[in-house]
Amino acid sequence: MIRFDSFSKRFGRTCAVESLTLSVGAGEVVALLGPNGSGKTTSLKAAVGLIHPTSGTVAIGDPPRPALEPAARAVVSFLPQKVLFPDSLSGREVVEFYRRLRGVPAERTDAALRFASLNGASERAVGTYSGGMVQRLGLAVVTLPDASVLLLDEPTASLDPDGLCAFYELVEERRAKGKSVLFTSHQLGDVDRLADRFAVLVEGRLVAVMSQGALAERLAERGVMRLRLSGRPSTLLDRLKPLAPDARWAGDELVVPGPASLRPAVLDRVRSEGVEVRGLTAEEGRLDLLYRELVGEER
């Protein structure tokens, strides 16, 4: 439904995206991550047909059509990173304008406004809205057509809890209907909760693509168990090294990095040293740390 094939985009001497190859299938939600300036917005704009590739192709829909063609744009609903609407129009007038532009039935206006949960503000001028309300109005516009492809650039920016719930509902609904969703985000919680896969861009290059299963495995490998013990036998670390090579002391705690499956054997080895375990905490790997690791490795 969305396919980048060796997509590259240059602005003068600046390479915004270099040889991006990535696809998003029907019923799949993919998150595009990366530092500022990594090419995320450029990639989304190319998929909407707002940017001409310097080289490579971007195709949308089934059957796939070049993103620059009107037929491809007709199956896309796009939320830009910065949402702007005329201050003098009401929320309802904004939604009605886009409804007519997209040629969808009149009843979609009320449905979109209910989804946005503007709490009675739909008749007020947009100029009186908070940033979060404007973002929710943008999501309302996105929901108007039953588009096969959703392209969302930082959709959760400025959203309050009600807006976040509406966004999560939107993505889950479109996934269930077999639609394709590609979104960018700096909120790693959104990625962990919603994405079937996530792709990391660094300085215009794709450095990693992971499924939820692969992500869970990578995070499990980065888990940490911390133990408070009744003593500190001099031989304990040497005995643990075959099981947990990175085990170390940190003050009064024994820190044992590794997956959860390793922990029972580590505890048995500790007890065999005649030491009492007086405290234990365990945590799984964190997505934000893995993300920083991937970005740091590429840089």
C-alpha positions in Angstrom: 0.0 0.0 0.0 3.0 2.3 0.6 6.3 1.6 -1.0 9.6 3.5 -1.1 12.1 2.1 -3.6 15.6 3.6 -3.4 13.9 6.9 -2.7 16.3 9.8 -2.5 15.7 13.5 -2.2 18.3 16.3 -2.4 17.7 20.0 -1.8 20.7 21.6 -3.5 23.8 20.1 -1.9 21.8 18.8 1.1 20.8 15.1 0.9 17.6 14.9 3.0 16.9 11.2 2.3 19.2 8.7 0.7 18.1 5.4 -1.0 15.2 4.7 1.3 13.6 1.3 0.6 10.6 0.6 2.9 7.1 -0.8 2.5 3.9 -0.8 4.5 1.3 -3.4 3.8 -2.4 -3.5 4.2 -3.5 -3.6 7.8 0.0 -2.6 9.0 1.1 0.3 11.2 4.7 1.4 10.8 6.4 4.1 12.9 9.2 6.2 11.3 11.6 7.4 14.0 14.7 9.6 13.9 16.3 12.7 15.2 15.3 16.1 13.9 16.5 16.5 10.4 16.7 12.8 9.7 14.4 12.9 6.7 11.1 11.7 8.3 8.9 14.6 7.1 10.5 14.6 3.7 9.7 10.9 3.3 6.0 11.5 4.3 5.7 14.5 1.9 7.0 12.4 -0.9 4.4 9.7 -0.1 1.7 12.4 -0.3 3.0 13.6 -3.6 4.1 17.0 -2.3 7.8 16.3 -3.1 9.3 15.0 -6.3 12.0 12.3 -5.8 15.5 13.2 -6.9 15.8 9.5 -7.7 13.9 6.3 -6.9 10.2 6.0 -6.6 7.3 6.2 -4.1 4.1 4.3 -4.8 0.8 4.3 -3.1 -2.3 2.1 -3.1 -3.3 -1.3 -4.6 -2.5 -1.5 -7.4 0.5 0.7 -6.6 0.6 4.1 -8.4 3.3 6.8 -8.3 2.6 9.1 -5.4 2.6 12.1 -7.7 -0.5 10.9 -9.6 -3.9 12.2 -8.6 -5.2 8.6 -8.4 -2.7 7.9 -5.6 -3.5 11.1 -3.7 -7.2 10.1 -3.7 -6.5 7.1 -1.4 -4.4 9.1 1.1 -5.3 11.1 4.1 -2.4 13.2 5.5 -1.8 15.1 8.7 1.2 17.5 8.4 3.5 18.2 11.3 2.3 21.7 11.7 -1.5 22.0 11.4 -2.8 25.4 10.3 -6.4 26.5 9.7 -7.9 30.0 9.1 -8.4 31.6 12.5 -11.7 33.2 11.5 -13.4 29.9 10.6 -15.1 27.7 13.1 -14.1 24.1 13.7 -17.2 22.9 11.9 -16.6 25.2 8.9 -13.0 23.8 8.6 -14.3 20.2 8.6 -17.1 21.1 6.2 -14.6 22.7 3.8 -12.4 19.6 3.7 -15.4 17.3 3.5 -16.6 19.0 0.3 -13.0 19.1 -1.0 -12.7 15.3 -0.6 -16.3 14.7 -1.9 -17.4 12.6 1.1 -21.0 12.4 2.4 -22.4 15.2 4.5 -22.9 13.1 7.6 -19.1 12.6 7.8 -18.8 16.2 9.2 -20.7 15.4 12.4 -18.9 12.0 12.8 -15.5 13.7 12.4 -16.4 16.4 15.0 -17.6 13.7 17.5 -14.3 11.8 17.0 -12.3 15.0 17.7 -14.1 15.6 21.0 -13.9 19.3 20.8 -16.3 19.5 23.8 -18.7 22.0 22.2 -16.1 24.2 20.7 -16.8 23.2 17.1 -18.9 26.4 16.6 -16.1 28.6 17.9 -13.5 30.3 15.8 -10.3 28.3 15.4 -8.3 31.4 16.6 -9.7 30.7 20.1 -8.4 27.1 20.1 -5.5 25.8 22.1 -2.7 24.0 20.4 -4.1 20.6 21.4 -7.6 21.5 20.1 -6.1 22.5 16.7 -4.3 19.2 16.6 -7.5 17.3 17.3 -9.3 19.3 14.6 -6.5 18.2 12.2 -7.2 14.6 13.2 -10.9 15.2 12.5 -10.1 16.3 9.0 -7.9 13.2 8.5 -10.8 10.9 9.4 -13.2 12.4 6.9 -12.5 10.1 4.0 -12.3 6.3 4.4 -8.7 6.5 3.0 -6.7 3.3 2.4 -3.5 5.1 3.5 -2.9 7.3 6.5 0.2 9.4 6.6 0.6 11.2 9.9 3.5 13.5 10.8 3.9 13.9 14.6 0.2 13.2 15.2 0.4 13.2 19.0 2.2 16.6 19.3 0.2 18.8 21.7 -2.5 16.2 22.3 -4.1 16.0 25.7 -5.2 12.6 27.1 -8.6 12.7 25.4 -6.8 13.5 22.1 -4.4 10.7 22.6 -7.2 8.2 23.2 -8.9 9.4 20.0 -5.7 9.0 18.0 -5.1 5.5 19.4 -8.7 4.6 18.5 -8.2 5.9 15.0 -5.1 3.9 14.3 -6.6 0.7 15.7 -9.8 1.2 13.7 -7.9 1.7 10.5 -5.6 -1.3 11.2 -8.7 -3.5 11.7 -10.1 -2.4 8.4 -6.9 -3.4 6.6 -5.7 0.2 6.0 -2.0 1.2 5.9 -0.7 3.7 8.5 2.7 5.3 8.4 3.4 7.9 11.2 6.4 9.7 12.6 6.7 10.4 16.3 9.1 11.5 19.0 6.8 9.8 21.6 8.3 6.3 22.0 5.2 5.2 24.0 3.1 5.7 20.8 5.5 3.4 18.9 5.5 0.8 21.6 1.7 0.7 21.8 0.7 1.0 18.2 3.4 0.0 15.7 3.7 -3.4 14.1 7.2 -2.3 13.0 9.4 0.7 13.4 12.0 2.1 11.1 14.8 4.4 12.2 16.2 7.1 9.9 19.5 8.8 10.8 20.8 11.6 8.5 18.6 10.5 5.7 19.6 6.8 5.9 17.5 3.9 7.0 19.5 2.2 9.8 17.1 -0.3 11.3 13.7 -1.9 10.7 12.2 -4.0 13.5 9.0 -6.0 14.0 7.3 -6.0 17.4 8.7 -9.5 17.9 12.3 -8.5 17.1 11.9 -5.4 19.2 10.7 -7.4 22.2 13.7 -9.7 21.8 16.1 -6.8 21.6 14.6 -5.2 24.7 14.6 -8.5 26.6 18.4 -8.8 25.9 18.8 -5.4 27.5 17.0 -6.2 30.7 18.7 -5.7 34.0 18.3 -7.4 37.4 19.6 -5.7 40.6 20.3 -7.7 43.7 21.0 -6.5 47.3 22.9 -9.3 49.1 23.9 -10.1 52.6 27.5 -10.2 51.6 30.0 -9.6 48.8 32.0 -12.8 48.3 35.2 -12.2 46.4 34.6 -15.2 44.1 31.0 -14.3 43.1 31.7 -12.2 40.0 34.1 -14.9 38.6 31.4 -17.6 39.1 28.8 -15.4 37.4 30.9 -14.5 34.4 30.1 -17.7 32.4 26.4 -17.0 32.8 26.4 -13.1 32.7 29.7 -11.7 31.4 28.6 -8.1 32.1 27.6 -8.7 35.8 29.2 -6.0 38.0 29.0 -4.4 41.4 27.4 -0.9 41.6 27.8 0.3 45.2 26.0 -2.3 47.4 24.1 -3.8 44.4 25.0 -6.6 42.1 23.8 -5.6 38.6 23.2 -8.4 36.2 22.3 -7.3 32.6 20.6 -9.9 30.4 17.2 -11.4 29.5 14.7 -12.6 32.0 15.4 -16.2 31.1 18.9 -15.9 32.6 17.7 -14.7 36.0 16.8 -18.1 37.7 20.3 -19.5 36.9 21.9 -16.3 38.2 20.0 -16.5 41.5 20.9 -20.2 41.9 24.6 -19.3 41.4 24.3 -16.5 43.9 22.7 -18.7 46.6 25.3 -21.4 46.0 27.8 -18.9 47.3 25.9 -18.9 50.6 24.7 -15.4 50.2 21.2 -14.3 51.1 19.2 -12.2 48.6 17.7 -9.3 50.6 16.3 -7.3 47.7 15.6 -7.8 44.0 14.4 -5.5 41.3 14.2 -6.3 37.6 13.4 -4.2 34.5 13.2 -4.9 30.8 15.1 -3.0 28.2 13.9 0.5 27.4 12.9 1.5 23.9 14.3 5.0 24.3 17.8 3.5 25.2 17.7 1.1 22.2 16.7 4.0 20.0 19.6 6.1 21.2 21.9 3.1 20.7 20.8 2.7 17.1 21.2 6.4 16.4 24.6 6.6 18.1 25.9 3.6 16.2 25.0 5.1 12.9 26.5 8.5 13.8 
